[in-house]
Amino acid sequence: MTTGLWIILDHVVALLSIAAWFAAGVALVLRRTRLALAALVAAVLVTLLRVGTVALLAGRGWWFVQEKVLLGLPMLGAAGAGAVLLAGPRLLAARRGRGDGWSVPGLVSVLTAAYAALAGLVVTFLVGYPLTVGTALITIALVSAGALLTARVLVPPVEGVAEPDVAQAPEGRQAISRRRFITWAGGAGVLTAAGAGTGLSFLPAESVIRGGGPGRSSRPAVSVAALRGAGSPAPGGTVRRHVLTANKATVRLRSGREVDAWTFNGEVPGPAITATEGDLIEVRLRNADIDGGVTLHWHGYDVPCGEDGTPGVSQLAVGPGEDFVYRFRADQVGTYWYHTHYASHIGVRKGLYGTLVVKPRGGQRADEQSAAEQVDLTLPVHTFDGAVLIAGSDERSEHPASPGTPVRLRVINTDSGPHRIVLAGTPFRVAAVDGRELNQPDEVSEVGLHLPAGGRHDLVFLMPDRPVALVVDDDRDGELRLRPHGGPPGDAPIEDTSDLPELDLLRYGAPVAAPFDTRNADRHFTMVLDRGLAMVDGRPAYAHTVNGRGHPAIPDQLVAEGDIVRFTVVNRSLETHPWHLHGHPVLILSRDGAPSIGSPLWVDTFDVRPGETWEVAFRADNPGIWMNHCHNLPHAHQGMMLRLRYDGVTTPFGDMHGGGRGHGH
């Protein structure tokens, strides 16, 4: 069973525990002795089962159980033990016909256990990891307050004495004194714990974490504004100039439906940018009428930081009527894409994206012939107004190709969630992932490919003498087809693809030694991804968090140029988080402790599914201040992003043109 399923099972057991403890308390209030005893036994058994599920989760990592082990289970264990000792004997006696089983301490202790069980689960959902002393104190204070209120509201001061006669009865006066003392003392304790916890919660947060490396400065202070791209192409290269105008337009989908979109040059996707290795790419971005602003981020392309297109970090957002010129050398061969990074959770969804492909100069890849003898299709996948499009709003859904022709399909996921890709009708190879070639990729067939948000897969094959279909999410209506050149168009049958197994890229291709020692990293950062209450851009929210915080309160990760950096990325939540670091590819080391044993997998986006733990590493060789975030863009907008910063690098844009909102989500 995967860790994600264990998390769900633990939540279910926690809910059963809450229900059982409250059932025991309600049965006691109603003086239903047999029902109360049965519910108490069930509560104890379910609580013991919860200890088992937590123990199993602990084997998957401390991150998944910290608040349960340090707070939730001890708190419930203490309250539950008190309930068993105080309520159990009377209930057993009542079952034998001696008494009614009801008592003041028994009722309060059982309901206190119910409050503790509820509080433990609430902490998991609202706070998560890491557990702080402040959170623990506030939680204990709230459970204690619940116990005091229960004793005050539901329980009469003296058994057997009518309420109007309490003050006149000696035992009543003593009971009132005891009750007042307990109330005042308990209330003081609750207020003290709550106040201390609240005070600790407002302590200043650290702004930088160093990841264990030395606190040295990597270089003299430099602004990201000075970290710009090359001014000329490499020898033999040329200058590729483009003008992209961001504007609102109406586009027609393949279905014939017209939708309102945000476009580059009136197109969705925007104009394809292609270059040959060594060329200089120059793009002038103009904003015609997109409110707030736009930028261009070159997803997966390791441009100098000043060209990265992150508003509030590497530039100001380009407002209506303004423009900005991006310039960088095409020295990174492969399949990439570009998109706005200002309010990108809206802009990308509405159409502000396009493709970037750089091909090699001076020779072909081993699996390719000359460009004139092959089919090379760049296929961005995008969900537009509920419809999944392959390539664009008006692209053909069928392409001819002569049998024996080399075919390369460059599939790009421009959405915020993953897609399942199936190539049906022919064996194929996954030649590249995220623009980086794989080593000796094996030929496979009848498999599904998991394509993370922002990710790219290059699929290569020789065209057979029968139709081939690219199917996304098993949706046969939106598939793209290649048919043998000269053959009849139409609906040649393709077998069902819904039950095909998923290809594990961590075990695909031939291994090669890593270019650096991955065991002895200079910096090691752990990022625990979760959901909880946090401040996001100065406002409280139920946020997507990293280590319990939301942007911009998450500390910067500080590195020095030349460092080997290791990330441990843990997903405690029940949602998939496609993790994306700007400016650097990362080498996948392991997933859930199982090492990557195939071709070295260099990626810029990797899906961390519920309960998973990934280890990745990279060399810090591109100075700047870089966003490090979930590429489910609404998640990033809701807090799940931070910055990786090189020592000595500063930005003049952080407090301008929108401040924190300028970070693009």
N, C-alpha and C positions, 0 to 999 in steps of 0.2 A: 504494500500500500504506500502511495506517495505521501510526502509530508503534508501536502495540501489536504489530502483526504483525512489524515490524522488530525489536522487543525479543525476541520469541519466536525469530525467525530467528537473531539473534545468539547467543542461548542455545544453540540447536541447533549452530551452528558451533563455539561454545566447547566443547561436549561432544565433537564430532568431533575437535577439536584435542587434547583430553585423551586420548581413545582412541588417536589416532595416535601421540602421543609415548610413551605407555605401551606400545603395541604394539612400537614400535622398541626400547624398553628391554628388554622381555621377550624379543624375538627375539635381542637381543645376548647376554642371559644364557644363552639356549639355544644360542648360537653358530649361529643360522640366518641366514647372511650375506645371502642373497638377500632373505629376508623382512624382515630388519632394514633393508636399503637401501631397499626399496619403502616400508616404513612411515616411514622418515625422510623420503623425498621427499614422501609424502602429508602428513606432519606439517608440513613447510615450506609446502606449497601451501595447506593448510587454515589455517595461521597467517596467510598472506598474505590469504586470503579473509576472515579475521576482521578484519584491518586495514580491509578494504573495508566490512564491515557496521558497524564502529564509526564509520568516517568518515561513512557515511550517517546513522547515529543522531545524530552530532554536529550534522548539519544541522538536526535537530529540536530541539536544545537541549543546552546544556552539562550540564544536570542528568542526562541519560540516559547520559553517557559519562565523567564525571569520574574515577571510580576506574579505569576501563579505560585512559584516556589517560595518567593520571599514575602509575599503578602496574602494572596488569595487563599491558598490552602492552609497556612498557619492560622489565619483569622477564622476561617470556617472550621478548622479542626478544633480550635479552642472553644468556639461557640457551640459546635456540635457535641463536644465532650460534655460541656456544661448541661446541654439539653438532655443528653442521655442520663446523666447522673441525677438531674433534678426532676425530670418528667418521667423517665423510664420506670423507676420503682413504683410510683403511684399508679401508672397505667397498668403495670403488671398486676398490682394488687387489685385494681378495679376489675380486671379481667377474671380474677378469682372470686369476685363478689365482695371485696373489702374496700369500701369507699367508692367515690365517683371518679377518681383519677385526676380531678382538677386541682391545680394549685397555682398560686401567684408566681413563684419562682419558675415552675415548669413552663407555664405559658410564655413568660417573658424570655426564658432561655431558648425555647423553640423558635419563637419569632426572631430573636436576635440571630440565630443560626441562619434563618431565611434571609435576613438583611445582609449577613456576611456573604452568603452564596451569591446574592444579587449584586452586591458591591464588587465582588471579585470579577464577575463577568463584565460589569460596566467599566471597570478599570481597563480590562483587556481591550474593549471596543473604543473607549474614549481617550485613553492615554497610551496604552501599548508599551513599546520599548523606547527608551529605557525607563525603568521604574526609578523615581526619585524619592528622597526622604520626604519632601513636601507632599507629594501625591499620597504616600503611605500614611502620613499624619492626618491629612484631610479625610481619607477614606475611613480610617479608624474612628475619627471624630464623628463622621456621619453615621456609621453603624452604631456607635455608642449613643448618639442623639436619638436614633430610632428606638433603641432599647429603653431609654429614659422616657420618651414620649409614650411608648407602649405601656410602661408601668404607670405613668401619670394618668393616661386617658382611659385605659381599658380595665384597670384593676382598682377595686374599692380599697380604701385605706385600711380597714379592719374587717376581717371576716366575722360575720355573725353579729355585727353592730350596725344598726340603721344609720344612714348618713346624718340625719338631724341630731342624733344622740352621741355622735362621735366625740364632740368637744367636751361633753359632760362625763363621759366614761373615762376612768383612769387609764385603762389600756388604750383608749382612743387618743388621749392626749399624748401618751408615749409614742403611739404609732404615727401621729401627726409630726411629732418632733423628729422621729427617725426618717419619716418620709421627706420632710423639709431638708434635713441634713443631707440625705442621699441625693435629693434633687439639686440642691445648691452645690454640693461637692462634685456631683457628676457633671452638672452644667459648667462649672468652672473648668473641670478637666477637658470637657469637649471644646469649650471656647479656647482654652490654651493650645490644645492640639491643632484645632482648625486655624487659629491665628498664626502659630508657628509654621504650619504647612503652607499657608498662604504667603507668609513672608519669605519663606525659602523659595517659593515658586517665582518670586519677583526679583531674585538675585540677578545681577547682570550676567548675560550669557557671553561665553567666549566667542570671539569673532574669527579666530583662526585656529586650525588644528594642523600640527606639523607631521603627523603620521609616523612619529618615532625617529625622524631624521634629524641631523644636526641643524641648529639655527643659524645657518650661514647665508649670506647673500650671494646669489649666483652671478650677479653682474651689476655694474653701476645702474642707478635708477634710470628707467626708460619708460616713456609713455606708449600706450598701445597705438596712439596716433602716429608714432614714428615707425611702427612695425607694418610697413606697407609692402606691396608686391613688387616684382621686377618691372623695369621700365622698357625692356626689350626682349625679343624672343631669343632662343638659343640659336647657334649657327645652323642654317638650313631651315629654320622655322619662319613662320609668318605671323602677322598680327590679325587676329580674328575679332572684329569689332561688331558689337550688337547694341541696339537701343531697345530697352524694355520699358514700355509705358504701362503702369498699373492703372486700370480704369474699370468702372462698373459697366457691364454689358449683359445682354440677353444671349444665351447660347442654346442651341437646339441639340437635344440628346438623340442618340441613335434611334430611340423609340418614336421620335418626332415631337416629344414634349419639349417645350421651351421653359427655361428656368433663368432666374436672375443670378448672376455670378460676378465675382471679382476676377479680373483677367489680366494677363500680360498681353498687350497688343490685341485685345479683343478675342484671345484664344484660350481654350482650356484643353490640355495643358498649354502653358506658354511656349514660345518658340524654342525648338530644340537647339541646344548649343553643342556643336561638335568641334573637335580640334584634333590635330596630330601632335604627338609627343614633341615638346620643344617649342610649340607655338606660344604666342602671347595672347591671352584672352582678355579683352577689354569690353566691359559692359557698362553702359550708362543707364542707370535706373531713373525713370521719371515717374512722378506721382501725379496723375491727372485729377483724381477725385476720390481717393480712398481716405476717409476721415481717420484722424489719428496718426497714420503714417504707415510706411512699408519699408522693408529692407530686403536684401538678398543674402541668404545663408547658403553656402555651398556644402550641402549635406554629405559628409564623409570625405570631402576634399580638404586636404591639410594645407590650406592657404595660410599666409602670414596673418597674425591676429587682427591687424588693421583692416583686413578684407573679409573678416568672418561674418559681418552683417548682424551682430547682436546689439540692438539698441540699448543704451545705458551702460554698455561695456566697451565696445569697439567703435561705436559711432552714435550719432543721433539718428532717430527715426527720420525718414524722408517724408516730410509733410506735403500736403497738396500744393502743387505749383513748384516744388523743389526737385532737385536731382542730386545724384551721387554717382561717382565713377569707381568701379571695381576693376582692379588690374592684377593679374597673377599669371605665372608661367604654367603651361600645361605639362608638368613633368611627372604626373601621376596617371598612368594608363588605367582605364577601367570604366565602369558604369556608375554614374553618380546622379544627383538631382539637386535642384535649387528650390528654395521656397522663402516666403517672407518669414521673418522672425519677430515681427512686431504683432502682438495679439494673434499669434499664429494659430491658436486653437480655433479662431474664426476665419482668418485669412486663407489658410491652407485648405480648410474644408470647403470654402466658397470658390477656390480655383486658383489661388496665387502660388503656382508651382510650375516647374518645367524640368526637362531632362538635360543632363550634361554627360557627354561621352567623349573620352579621349582615347584615340587608337595609337598603336605603336608606330614608330618611324623606322624605316630601314629593315624590312623583314617581316614575316608573318609568324604568328603563333604556330606551334606544332600541329594543332588541330584545325588550322584554317588554310584556305587557298587565297588567291588574290581577291580583292574586294569585288571585282567584276564577276567572279564565279561563285558567289555565295549570297545567301539571304541573311541580312542582319537587321533585326527588328528591335527597336527600343519600345518597351511596353509598360508605361506607368499604369498601375491599377489604382483606381480612385472611386470612392463611393460618393456619388453626386446626387443629392436630393433623394436618397434612398436607393438609387440604382448603381450597381457596380459596373464601372466602365473599364475596359482594357484599351489603353492607348489614348482615347480622347472622345470628345462628344460627337465627332463626325468621322472617325476613322472607320475603315472597312473592317468587317468581322471575318473576312476570308481573304487569303493570300495564296497565289499560285507559286509552286516551286517544282523544278524538274527533279525527277528521281535521281538520287546520287549527289545532289547539291548540298554542300555544307550549309547548315542553318545555325544561326546564333540568335536566341531569344533573350533579350535583356529585360528581365521582369523586375519592376520597381514598385514597392508598396508605399504609396504616398498617404495612406490613411493612418489613423491613430491606433488601430487595432490590427492584430495579425490576420493574414490570409492563408488559406490552404491552397497550394498550387499543385495541380496534377497535369503532367504531360502524357496524354493518352495516344496510343497508336504506334509508338516507336520506342526502342531503347534510347537512352541519352546519357550524357555526362553533365554534372554540375561543374562547369569549368572555373567559375569564379563566384565568390561570395563577397558582397560589399565592395566590389571593384578589384579585389585581390585574387590573383590566380591561385587555384589549388594545385597541389603537387600530385601528379599521377591519379587523377580522379577516375574511379571505376565506372564502368557502364552499368546502368541500372534501368529497371523498368518496373511498372506497376507499383510505384511508391508515391506517397504524398510528400510534399515539401512544405515545411512550416516557414513562412516568410514574415519576420517581425515588422512592426511598424517602422518605416524608414529604411528597411533593408532591401538588398538587391541580390538576385540569383541570376547568373548567366548560364543558360542551358544550351548545349551544343549537341548536334546529331546530324546524320546524313539523311536527307529526305527519302523516305521509302516510296513505294509505288502505291500507297494507300493514304487516305486522309489522316492528318494528325490534328489533335485538338488540345489547346491550352485551356484548362478548366479551373476557374477560381471559386473556391468555397462550394464545389459540387453544384454550381448553378449552370445548368446546361443551356439556359436561354442566353447567357451573356458570354459564352465561350468564344475563343478566337480559333479559327481553323486555317490550316495549310492543306491545300489539295494538290495532287500531282499536276504539273503543268500540262495543259491540254486535256486533262480529264474532266468529266462532267462535274459541275458544281452541284451543291445540294446536300442532302442529309444522309451521307453514308454513316452507317451505325458505328458508334463508339461505345465500348463496354462501360458498365456502371463503375464509377470511381470512388464511391462514398466509403467503401470498406478497406481501402488500400492502407497498408502500414506506413508510418512516417519514417522517412530516412533520417538517421541520426548522423549529422554532419561531424560530430566529435569522433566518429569511428569511420570516417570516409576518407579515402585517398591514402597516400603513403607518407609516413612521418619524416620530418627533417629536424635536425637539431635547432633549438631556439637561438636567436642571435645574441642573447644575453642570458646571464644566470638568473633564472626565475626564482631560485630558492632563497637568495639573499638580497631582498629588496631594500633600497635605501629608505623608502617610505611605504607604509602599509596603512590603508584607510579601510574602515569597515562602514558600510552604509546599510542600515536596516530600514527597509521600506515598509510602511504601514499606513494605517488610517487613524486619525485621532484629532482631538481638539488642539488647535495651534493658532498662532498669529500668522496671517498671510497678508503681506503688504500693509501691515499696521491694523488689520481687522481680525477679530476672532472668527474662526471658521472650523467646520469639520473637514479637515484638510487631508490631502495625501502628504505624508510626512517622510522625512529622512532623519533617523535617529531622534524621533519625537518632535521635530521642529519643522516649520514651513518656511518657505522663501519670504523675505530675505534674512530670516533669523538663523538659518543654517550656517555654521562657520565655514569660511573658505578653507579649502585644502591647499596647504602651502608646500610647494616643491622647489627644487633648485635645478637649473639646467644640467642635464646629464644624469639625473637620478633615474634609477630603476624603481618604478612605482607599481605597487600591487593593490588591487581592489578586492575586497570581499563584499559581495552584494547579496543581501539576504532579503527574501520577500516573506514577511509575516502576514501579509494581507491575502484576501481571496480574489484579487484581481491581478492580471498579468501586467508587468511593467517593462516596456522595451527601453533598456538603458542606453543612453547615447552621450558620449564625451566628444566635445568639439576639439578639432585640431590634432587628434591623435587616433590612429587605429590601436585596438587593444588585442592582445594575444589571449585566446581562451586557454586557461590552464585546466580547469575542472568544473564539473557540475555535480552538486550533491556529493562531493568527495571522489567521484569517479574521474580519473584524469582523461584529458583529450588525447587519444592515441592515433588519430588519423593525420591527414595533412595539417600542417600548422594553420589554424583558423584565425585569421586576422579580420576583425570586424569593427564597424563603428557603431552598430546597434545590436544588442542581443536581448532576447526575451527572457525575463526572469519570471517564471510562472509561479502560481501560489505555492508557498512552502519550499521553493528552490533556493539553493545557495550556490553562487557562481564565484570562481576565482579567476581574475584576469590580470594581465600585467602589460606595461608599456614603458618605453624609454621617453623621458621628458626632454624632447629635442626640438620643441617649437615654442619659444618663449611667448608669453602673453597672459591674458586672463581669459579663461575658457569656461563656458557653461557646461555643466555636467548634470544631465536631467533625464527624466522619463520622457520618451518620445510619444507617449500617449498625450497629446498636446493639452487636452483638458486637465489631465493629472498635473502636468507642469504648471498650468495656470492656477491650479488649486494648491500649489505649494511645493511640489516635488521637483525642486531644482536647486542647485548650489553652484559654486564657482571653484575651479581649480586655478590657483594663482601662482605664478613664478615669483620668487623673491626678487624684489627690485623693480617689478613692473607695476605701473600705476595707470589709472584711467582718468581723463578729465570729464567723462560723460556721465558718471554715476549719479549726480544730483541735478541733471539737466533734462529737459524735454520729457518730463513724466517720471523722473526719479526711478523708484523701484519698478513701476509699471513698464519702464523702458526696457526691461530685460526681455520682453518679447512674448510673455505668456500672460 
